[in-house]
Amino acid sequence: MPPHGSTSTATRIKSVETSLTIIEELKRQNGATVTELAAAIDVSKGTVHKHLTTLREHDYVVNNDGTYQIGLTFLDIGGYALCQFDGIKQVESKVRELADRTGETVQFSTEQHGRSVVLAREAGHKGVFSRARLGKRFHMHQISGGKAILAHLPKERVQEIIDRHGLPAATDATITSETELFEELECIRDRGYSFNKGESTDGLHAIGVPLMGPEGDVLGAFAVAGPSHRMHSERFKDEIPDVMRSVVNEIELNLTYS
């Protein structure tokens, strides 16, 4: 049986996969020519040109003097996809509130197809740069928000995610053992929040708190991240988690009675 969220190769449409591969490659290269794309995805220049012409006619790519780039139609689609998440306006408001109260970088993410997807992000006055942006996908076991979500998913679902995506390391501190991960998830459930101590980025620490739905299902997780020299001792272990849980409790009540 195919992994959760995937399909067998017999049901896939090759031409659609080629178009999607071209789009992904344009994103990876931050724009590319027909020749560069053909070499990168190992198809003929003629095939690449046909796909690009079709994508351009529908405003999904633009041609700047022979260099193709992602078109802004994706921005419209992304905005629509974001609005489909129930309570996103409340989530965005609480992300801003947490950024103001902690001074650090705050984001909210949810799980889709076994990856953690960033839906909202805000940097406080001391916030540091990170790899995250709206729509960015992460391996769930590498980040605090992802671990907070995993801790509240059924064990079978967590195993499906591991089987599909593995447990790759982002740093030397990343958990790469199934046994260690399941032990960590049990601790997170008992504690109520998760820690990321340089597991996604060296020198970056974060705290994750799950957002639970009215039916007891996990909707996503808030995360507050900052440099390790600020995120330590009582501030890291108690002060920020307490602030986060009070904010998350408020939004959970709003979602329940709205």
C-alpha positions as CSV (number, residue, x, y, z in Angstrom):
1,M,0.0,0.0,0.0
2,P,1.4,3.5,-0.9
3,P,2.4,5.7,2.0
4,H,-0.2,8.1,3.5
5,G,-0.8,11.0,1.0
6,S,0.9,9.3,-1.9
7,T,-0.3,7.4,-5.0
8,S,1.0,4.5,-7.0
9,T,3.0,5.2,-10.1
10,A,0.2,3.6,-12.2
11,T,-2.2,6.5,-11.4
12,R,0.2,9.3,-12.0
13,I,0.2,11.5,-15.1
14,K,3.8,11.9,-16.4
15,S,3.3,15.3,-18.1
16,V,1.8,16.8,-15.0
17,E,4.8,15.5,-13.0
18,T,7.2,17.1,-15.5
19,S,5.4,20.4,-15.1
20,L,5.6,20.2,-11.3
21,T,9.3,19.2,-11.5
22,I,10.0,22.2,-13.7
23,I,8.2,24.5,-11.1
24,E,10.2,23.0,-8.2
25,E,13.4,23.4,-10.2
26,L,12.6,27.1,-10.9
27,K,12.1,27.6,-7.2
28,R,15.3,25.8,-6.3
29,Q,17.4,27.8,-8.8
30,N,15.6,31.1,-8.3
31,G,14.9,31.2,-12.0
32,A,16.5,29.3,-14.9
33,T,16.8,29.1,-18.7
34,V,15.4,26.3,-20.8
35,T,18.9,24.8,-21.2
36,E,19.5,24.9,-17.5
37,L,16.2,23.3,-16.7
38,A,16.6,20.6,-19.3
39,A,20.0,19.7,-17.9
40,A,18.7,19.7,-14.3
41,I,15.7,17.5,-14.8
42,D,17.2,15.4,-17.6
43,V,14.6,16.0,-20.4
44,S,14.9,17.5,-23.8
45,K,14.9,21.3,-24.3
46,G,11.9,20.9,-26.6
47,T,9.9,19.3,-23.8
48,V,10.9,21.9,-21.3
49,H,10.0,24.7,-23.7
50,K,6.5,23.2,-24.3
51,H,5.8,23.0,-20.6
52,L,7.0,26.5,-20.0
53,T,5.0,27.9,-22.8
54,T,1.8,26.3,-21.3
55,L,2.7,27.5,-17.8
56,R,3.4,31.0,-19.1
57,E,0.1,31.2,-21.0
58,H,-1.7,30.5,-17.6
59,D,0.5,33.0,-15.7
60,Y,2.2,30.4,-13.6
61,V,5.7,31.4,-14.9
62,V,7.1,34.6,-16.4
63,N,9.9,34.9,-19.0
64,N,12.5,37.6,-18.3
65,D,14.8,37.8,-21.3
66,G,15.1,34.0,-21.5
67,T,15.2,33.3,-17.8
68,Y,12.0,31.8,-16.4
69,Q,10.7,32.5,-12.9
70,I,7.7,31.5,-10.8
71,G,4.7,33.7,-11.5
72,L,2.6,35.6,-9.0
73,T,-0.4,33.4,-9.7
74,F,1.1,31.1,-7.1
75,L,0.7,33.9,-4.6
76,D,-3.0,34.0,-5.2
77,I,-3.3,30.2,-4.9
78,G,-1.2,30.3,-1.7
79,G,-3.4,33.0,-0.1
80,Y,-6.4,30.9,-0.9
81,A,-4.9,27.7,0.5
82,L,-4.0,29.6,3.7
83,C,-7.5,30.9,4.2
84,Q,-8.8,27.3,4.1
85,F,-7.2,26.7,7.6
86,D,-10.0,27.3,10.2
87,G,-9.1,30.0,12.6
88,I,-6.1,31.4,10.6
89,K,-7.0,35.0,11.5
90,Q,-6.9,34.1,15.2
91,V,-3.7,32.2,14.8
92,E,-2.0,35.1,13.0
93,S,-3.1,37.5,15.8
94,K,-1.6,35.3,18.5
95,V,1.6,34.8,16.5
96,R,2.0,38.6,16.5
97,E,1.1,38.8,20.2
98,L,3.7,36.2,21.1
99,A,6.3,38.0,19.0
100,D,5.6,41.2,20.9
101,R,5.6,39.6,24.3
102,T,8.7,37.5,23.9
103,G,10.7,39.6,21.4
104,E,11.7,36.5,19.6
105,T,10.7,34.9,16.3
106,V,7.3,33.1,16.4
107,Q,5.7,30.8,13.9
108,F,2.7,28.5,13.6
109,S,2.8,25.3,11.6
110,T,0.5,22.4,10.8
111,E,1.0,18.9,9.5
112,Q,0.3,18.0,5.9
113,H,1.4,14.8,4.1
114,G,3.8,14.1,7.0
115,R,5.6,17.4,6.9
116,S,5.4,20.5,9.1
117,V,4.1,23.5,7.0
118,V,4.6,27.1,8.2
119,L,1.3,29.0,8.0
120,A,2.2,32.2,10.0
121,R,5.4,33.8,11.1
122,E,6.4,37.0,12.9
123,A,9.7,38.4,14.2
124,G,9.8,40.3,17.5
125,H,12.2,43.2,18.2
126,K,15.0,40.7,18.9
127,G,14.0,38.1,16.4
128,V,16.7,36.4,14.4
129,F,16.7,35.2,10.8
130,S,15.8,31.6,10.2
131,R,15.1,29.4,7.2
132,A,11.3,29.5,7.8
133,R,8.9,31.4,5.5
134,L,5.2,31.0,4.8
135,G,4.6,27.6,3.1
136,K,8.1,26.3,4.0
137,R,8.0,22.6,4.8
138,F,10.2,20.9,7.4
139,H,10.8,17.4,8.6
140,M,8.6,17.3,11.7
141,H,11.1,15.6,14.0
142,Q,13.7,18.4,13.5
143,I,11.6,21.3,14.8
144,S,9.8,22.0,18.1
145,G,6.4,22.7,16.5
146,G,6.7,19.5,14.5
147,K,7.5,17.4,17.6
148,A,4.6,19.1,19.5
149,I,2.3,17.9,16.7
150,L,3.8,14.4,16.5
151,A,3.3,14.0,20.2
152,H,-0.5,14.3,19.8
153,L,-0.9,12.2,16.7
154,P,-1.8,8.5,16.9
155,K,1.3,6.3,17.2
156,E,0.4,4.6,13.9
157,R,0.3,7.9,12.1
158,V,3.7,8.9,13.5
159,Q,5.1,5.6,12.3
160,E,3.6,6.2,8.8
161,I,5.4,9.6,8.7
162,I,8.7,8.0,9.8
163,D,8.3,5.3,7.2
164,R,7.6,7.8,4.4
165,H,10.1,10.6,5.3
166,G,12.7,8.9,7.5
167,L,14.5,10.7,10.3
168,P,17.2,12.7,8.5
169,A,19.6,14.9,10.5
170,A,19.7,18.6,10.1
171,T,22.4,19.0,12.7
172,D,24.4,16.7,15.0
173,A,21.7,17.2,17.7
174,T,18.8,16.0,15.5
175,I,17.0,12.9,16.8
176,T,17.6,10.1,14.2
177,S,16.5,7.1,16.2
178,E,12.9,5.9,16.3
179,T,13.2,4.7,19.8
180,E,14.6,8.0,21.0
181,L,11.9,10.0,19.1
182,F,9.0,8.0,20.6
183,E,10.5,8.5,24.1
184,E,10.8,12.2,23.4
185,L,7.2,12.4,22.2
186,E,6.0,10.7,25.5
187,C,7.9,13.4,27.5
188,I,6.3,16.1,25.4
189,R,2.8,14.8,26.1
190,D,3.6,14.7,29.8
191,R,5.2,18.2,29.9
192,G,2.7,19.9,27.5
193,Y,5.4,21.4,25.3
194,S,8.5,20.5,23.2
195,F,12.1,21.7,23.0
196,N,14.4,22.1,20.0
197,K,17.9,22.5,21.2
198,G,19.9,23.1,18.0
199,E,18.1,20.2,16.3
200,S,17.2,22.1,13.1
201,T,19.8,24.9,13.1
202,D,23.0,25.1,15.1
203,G,22.7,27.7,17.9
204,L,19.0,28.1,17.6
205,H,16.7,26.9,20.4
206,A,12.9,26.8,20.3
207,I,9.8,25.8,22.3
208,G,6.7,24.3,20.7
209,V,3.2,24.2,22.1
210,P,0.4,22.3,20.4
211,L,-2.9,23.9,19.4
212,M,-5.7,21.4,20.1
213,G,-9.1,21.4,18.4
214,P,-12.5,21.2,20.0
215,E,-12.6,17.4,19.3
216,G,-9.2,16.8,20.9
217,D,-7.4,16.6,17.6
218,V,-4.1,18.5,17.1
219,L,-4.5,21.4,14.7
220,G,-0.9,22.6,14.6
221,A,1.7,24.2,16.9
222,F,3.1,27.5,17.9
223,A,6.9,27.8,18.2
224,V,9.1,30.5,19.7
225,A,12.7,30.4,18.6
226,G,15.8,32.4,19.4
227,P,19.6,32.1,19.8
228,S,20.8,29.7,22.5
229,H,22.4,32.4,24.6
230,R,19.0,34.0,25.1
231,M,17.0,30.7,25.2
232,H,18.3,29.0,28.3
233,S,17.7,28.5,32.0
234,E,14.3,29.5,33.5
235,R,13.3,31.7,30.5
236,F,13.6,28.7,28.2
237,K,12.2,26.1,30.5
238,D,9.4,27.9,32.3
239,E,8.8,31.6,31.4
240,I,8.3,31.4,27.7
241,P,6.4,28.1,27.8
242,D,4.0,29.6,30.4
243,V,3.4,32.7,28.2
244,M,2.8,30.4,25.2
245,R,0.4,28.1,27.0
246,S,-1.7,31.0,28.2
247,V,-2.0,32.4,24.7
248,V,-2.8,29.0,23.2
249,N,-5.4,28.3,25.9
250,E,-7.2,31.5,24.9
251,I,-7.3,30.6,21.2
252,E,-8.4,27.0,22.0
253,L,-11.3,28.5,24.0
254,N,-12.2,30.9,21.2
255,L,-12.2,28.0,18.7
256,T,-14.3,25.9,20.9
257,Y,-17.0,28.5,21.5
258,S,-16.9,30.4,18.2
